[in-house]
């Protein structure tokens, strides 16, 4: 089972968003189960659970983990193909965000558009690398910083911009015939705490 996978197909996205099927996915992420085992947990008849499982299986969201005999019946044990799922903006291709339409480094909506493109592109890369049975070279940095003041935050942004820009100038080789382009996304936003309002932009 994968830790996380990206749903790119619109029909698969629609299937996963159904509340009952989402509940079944959550149950099957814990461990394999049959329709009969799941029926009691989700409060539905076994036949109805089977219907939902077949829909999930058709779109690659669950898979057969094994079979077992129970009396005169052979039960199919299903499992989720991933512990969690992310829906790619590619599933809504006609209205997916396009960060190239505008650029505003201080816009939260532009940051959201960048994040959406990141999900879409990395999801597509994972799909391609999986099909080719190759490793995908990526890197991510995640951290948290508490600024004492808005002025400190502004100074941090200036230094971060200068530092990353210097690295890009140092290593960028646009004329390298065997080189490969890479995208860099650096984001800074207030942390979100449960049951607390999101801090204002100037805090």
Secondary structure, 3 states (H helix, E strand, C coil): CECCEEECCHHHHHHHHCHHHHHHHHHHHHCCECHHHHHHHHCCCHHHHHHHHHHHHHCCCEEEEEEEEECCEEEEEEEECECCEEECHHHHHHHCCCHHHCCCCCCHHHHHHHHHHHHHHHHHHHHHHHHHCCCCCCCCCCCCCCCCCHHHHHHHHHHHHHHHHHHHHHHCCCCCCCCCCCCCCCCCCCCCCCCCCCCCCCC
